[in-house]
Amino acid sequence: MNPNYNADGLIPAIIQDANTKQVLMMAWMNAESLARTQALGETVFWSRSRQEFWHKGATSGNTQKVVDLWLDCDGDTLLITVEPAGPACHTGAVSCFFEPVRASANDQSTNGPI
């Protein structure tokens, strides 16, 4: 199956730690960044805000070695399993997914996400 890119030529890529199975981040890819990822063996994304390629960890050293690439059943989302060399999030957190969604803006409970 070939990737089904959106109207902007992009596809969301979910990045998951191959060992722990923790979801690390989501980023966008286009056909060229996917080709670069496959050639390099490390994740390369497309930055929508900067309109340029982004080799994850090129500056920080927190690269992501690709283990496997998967397409979902519709071909419109990638799952990339990686061996991370450090935190995935620009905040320094292991994963970009650390903020629970509350039932409402006034919900101050600490019981975790809904």
ChimeraX commands (.cxc) that place a marker at each C-alpha (Angstrom):
marker #1 position 0.00,0.00,0.00 radius 0.5
marker #1 position 1.19,3.51,-0.78 radius 0.5
marker #1 position 0.75,6.44,1.62 radius 0.5
marker #1 position -2.41,8.47,1.10 radius 0.5
marker #1 position -1.22,12.06,1.56 radius 0.5
marker #1 position -3.70,14.85,2.36 radius 0.5
marker #1 position -4.46,17.80,0.05 radius 0.5
marker #1 position -1.29,19.53,1.32 radius 0.5
marker #1 position 0.83,16.51,0.42 radius 0.5
marker #1 position 1.28,15.55,4.08 radius 0.5
marker #1 position 0.63,12.51,6.24 radius 0.5
marker #1 position 0.65,12.35,10.06 radius 0.5
marker #1 position 3.36,10.16,11.55 radius 0.5
marker #1 position 2.90,8.70,15.03 radius 0.5
marker #1 position 6.27,7.92,16.60 radius 0.5
marker #1 position 6.40,5.05,19.09 radius 0.5
marker #1 position 9.27,3.65,21.15 radius 0.5
marker #1 position 9.93,0.18,19.72 radius 0.5
marker #1 position 10.90,-1.22,23.12 radius 0.5
marker #1 position 8.50,0.39,25.62 radius 0.5
marker #1 position 5.63,0.89,23.12 radius 0.5
marker #1 position 5.14,4.42,24.52 radius 0.5
marker #1 position 3.80,6.92,22.00 radius 0.5
marker #1 position 6.47,9.62,21.79 radius 0.5
marker #1 position 5.21,12.25,19.38 radius 0.5
marker #1 position 3.28,13.08,16.25 radius 0.5
marker #1 position 4.77,14.99,13.34 radius 0.5
marker #1 position 4.03,15.54,9.65 radius 0.5
marker #1 position 5.79,13.94,6.71 radius 0.5
marker #1 position 5.64,14.46,2.98 radius 0.5
marker #1 position 6.86,12.05,0.31 radius 0.5
marker #1 position 10.39,13.48,0.40 radius 0.5
marker #1 position 10.72,13.37,4.20 radius 0.5
marker #1 position 9.50,9.77,4.15 radius 0.5
marker #1 position 12.09,8.93,1.49 radius 0.5
marker #1 position 14.80,10.68,3.53 radius 0.5
marker #1 position 13.70,8.77,6.64 radius 0.5
marker #1 position 13.97,5.47,4.79 radius 0.5
marker #1 position 17.37,6.34,3.30 radius 0.5
marker #1 position 18.85,7.71,6.55 radius 0.5
marker #1 position 17.29,5.21,8.95 radius 0.5
marker #1 position 16.36,8.10,11.28 radius 0.5
marker #1 position 13.21,10.20,11.36 radius 0.5
marker #1 position 13.01,13.24,9.10 radius 0.5
marker #1 position 9.83,15.32,9.21 radius 0.5
marker #1 position 8.33,18.26,7.37 radius 0.5
marker #1 position 7.93,21.40,9.46 radius 0.5
marker #1 position 4.70,23.12,8.45 radius 0.5
marker #1 position 5.61,26.32,10.31 radius 0.5
marker #1 position 9.16,26.63,8.92 radius 0.5
marker #1 position 8.40,24.98,5.56 radius 0.5
marker #1 position 11.55,22.89,5.74 radius 0.5
marker #1 position 12.78,19.40,6.50 radius 0.5
marker #1 position 13.51,18.59,10.12 radius 0.5
marker #1 position 15.89,15.74,10.96 radius 0.5
marker #1 position 14.81,14.88,14.50 radius 0.5
marker #1 position 17.77,15.22,16.84 radius 0.5
marker #1 position 20.16,16.78,14.32 radius 0.5
marker #1 position 20.74,19.67,16.72 radius 0.5
marker #1 position 19.93,18.13,20.12 radius 0.5
marker #1 position 21.39,14.68,19.53 radius 0.5
marker #1 position 18.01,13.13,20.37 radius 0.5
marker #1 position 17.76,11.18,17.13 radius 0.5
marker #1 position 15.25,8.42,16.48 radius 0.5
marker #1 position 16.59,5.27,14.82 radius 0.5
marker #1 position 13.83,3.74,12.71 radius 0.5
marker #1 position 12.93,0.13,13.49 radius 0.5
marker #1 position 9.74,-0.26,11.43 radius 0.5
marker #1 position 7.33,1.82,9.34 radius 0.5
marker #1 position 3.64,0.94,9.19 radius 0.5
marker #1 position 0.62,2.38,7.38 radius 0.5
marker #1 position -2.82,2.22,8.94 radius 0.5
marker #1 position -5.67,0.43,7.14 radius 0.5
marker #1 position -6.66,3.58,5.22 radius 0.5
marker #1 position -3.09,4.44,4.30 radius 0.5
marker #1 position -3.49,7.94,5.71 radius 0.5
marker #1 position -1.44,7.67,8.92 radius 0.5
marker #1 position 2.07,6.33,9.51 radius 0.5
marker #1 position 3.23,4.53,12.64 radius 0.5
marker #1 position 7.00,4.61,12.98 radius 0.5
marker #1 position 8.63,2.56,15.69 radius 0.5
marker #1 position 11.99,3.91,16.79 radius 0.5
marker #1 position 14.87,3.52,19.19 radius 0.5
marker #1 position 15.18,7.04,20.62 radius 0.5
marker #1 position 18.57,8.45,21.60 radius 0.5
marker #1 position 16.90,10.82,24.08 radius 0.5
marker #1 position 13.66,12.63,24.85 radius 0.5
marker #1 position 11.24,13.14,21.97 radius 0.5
marker #1 position 9.66,16.36,23.20 radius 0.5
marker #1 position 11.22,19.81,22.84 radius 0.5
marker #1 position 10.31,20.35,26.53 radius 0.5
marker #1 position 12.74,17.61,27.52 radius 0.5
marker #1 position 9.96,15.13,28.33 radius 0.5
marker #1 position 10.33,11.59,27.06 radius 0.5
marker #1 position 7.00,11.91,25.25 radius 0.5
marker #1 position 5.09,14.90,23.91 radius 0.5
marker #1 position 1.95,13.31,25.38 radius 0.5
marker #1 position 1.98,14.29,29.04 radius 0.5
marker #1 position -0.97,16.71,29.37 radius 0.5
marker #1 position -4.25,15.00,30.35 radius 0.5
marker #1 position -7.49,16.21,28.81 radius 0.5
marker #1 position -10.02,17.15,31.49 radius 0.5
marker #1 position -13.78,16.70,31.21 radius 0.5
marker #1 position -14.17,20.51,31.32 radius 0.5
marker #1 position -12.09,23.65,31.75 radius 0.5
marker #1 position -13.25,23.84,35.39 radius 0.5
marker #1 position -12.32,20.24,36.18 radius 0.5
marker #1 position -9.46,20.36,38.66 radius 0.5
marker #1 position -9.44,16.63,39.42 radius 0.5
marker #1 position -6.18,14.76,39.31 radius 0.5
marker #1 position -7.70,11.44,38.32 radius 0.5
marker #1 position -6.07,11.55,34.91 radius 0.5
marker #1 position -7.40,11.96,31.43 radius 0.5
marker #1 position -11.00,11.36,30.43 radius 0.5
marker link #1:1,2 radius 0.2
marker link #1:2,3 radius 0.2
marker link #1:3,4 radius 0.2
marker link #1:4,5 radius 0.2
marker link #1:5,6 radius 0.2
marker link #1:6,7 radius 0.2
marker link #1:7,8 radius 0.2
marker link #1:8,9 radius 0.2
marker link #1:9,10 radius 0.2
marker link #1:10,11 radius 0.2
marker link #1:11,12 radius 0.2
marker link #1:12,13 radius 0.2
marker link #1:13,14 radius 0.2
marker link #1:14,15 radius 0.2
marker link #1:15,16 radius 0.2
marker link #1:16,17 radius 0.2
marker link #1:17,18 radius 0.2
marker link #1:18,19 radius 0.2
marker link #1:19,20 radius 0.2
marker link #1:20,21 radius 0.2
marker link #1:21,22 radius 0.2
marker link #1:22,23 radius 0.2
marker link #1:23,24 radius 0.2
marker link #1:24,25 radius 0.2
marker link #1:25,26 radius 0.2
marker link #1:26,27 radius 0.2
marker link #1:27,28 radius 0.2
marker link #1:28,29 radius 0.2
marker link #1:29,30 radius 0.2
marker link #1:30,31 radius 0.2
marker link #1:31,32 radius 0.2
marker link #1:32,33 radius 0.2
marker link #1:33,34 radius 0.2
marker link #1:34,35 radius 0.2
marker link #1:35,36 radius 0.2
marker link #1:36,37 radius 0.2
marker link #1:37,38 radius 0.2
marker link #1:38,39 radius 0.2
marker link #1:39,40 radius 0.2
marker link #1:40,41 radius 0.2
marker link #1:41,42 radius 0.2
marker link #1:42,43 radius 0.2
marker link #1:43,44 radius 0.2
marker link #1:44,45 radius 0.2
marker link #1:45,46 radius 0.2
marker link #1:46,47 radius 0.2
marker link #1:47,48 radius 0.2
marker link #1:48,49 radius 0.2
marker link #1:49,50 radius 0.2
marker link #1:50,51 radius 0.2
marker link #1:51,52 radius 0.2
marker link #1:52,53 radius 0.2
marker link #1:53,54 radius 0.2
marker link #1:54,55 radius 0.2
marker link #1:55,56 radius 0.2
marker link #1:56,57 radius 0.2
marker link #1:57,58 radius 0.2
marker link #1:58,59 radius 0.2
marker link #1:59,60 radius 0.2
marker link #1:60,61 radius 0.2
marker link #1:61,62 radius 0.2
marker link #1:62,63 radius 0.2
marker link #1:63,64 radius 0.2
marker link #1:64,65 radius 0.2
marker link #1:65,66 radius 0.2
marker link #1:66,67 radius 0.2
marker link #1:67,68 radius 0.2
marker link #1:68,69 radius 0.2
marker link #1:69,70 radius 0.2
marker link #1:70,71 radius 0.2
marker link #1:71,72 radius 0.2
marker link #1:72,73 radius 0.2
marker link #1:73,74 radius 0.2
marker link #1:74,75 radius 0.2
marker link #1:75,76 radius 0.2
marker link #1:76,77 radius 0.2
marker link #1:77,78 radius 0.2
marker link #1:78,79 radius 0.2
marker link #1:79,80 radius 0.2
marker link #1:80,81 radius 0.2
marker link #1:81,82 radius 0.2
marker link #1:82,83 radius 0.2
marker link #1:83,84 radius 0.2
marker link #1:84,85 radius 0.2
marker link #1:85,86 radius 0.2
marker link #1:86,87 radius 0.2
marker link #1:87,88 radius 0.2
marker link #1:88,89 radius 0.2
marker link #1:89,90 radius 0.2
marker link #1:90,91 radius 0.2
marker link #1:91,92 radius 0.2
marker link #1:92,93 radius 0.2
marker link #1:93,94 radius 0.2
marker link #1:94,95 radius 0.2
marker link #1:95,96 radius 0.2
marker link #1:96,97 radius 0.2
marker link #1:97,98 radius 0.2
marker link #1:98,99 radius 0.2
marker link #1:99,100 radius 0.2
marker link #1:100,101 radius 0.2
marker link #1:101,102 radius 0.2
marker link #1:102,103 radius 0.2
marker link #1:103,104 radius 0.2
marker link #1:104,105 radius 0.2
marker link #1:105,106 radius 0.2
marker link #1:106,107 radius 0.2
marker link #1:107,108 radius 0.2
marker link #1:108,109 radius 0.2
marker link #1:109,110 radius 0.2
marker link #1:110,111 radius 0.2
marker link #1:111,112 radius 0.2
marker link #1:112,113 radius 0.2
marker link #1:113,114 radius 0.2
view
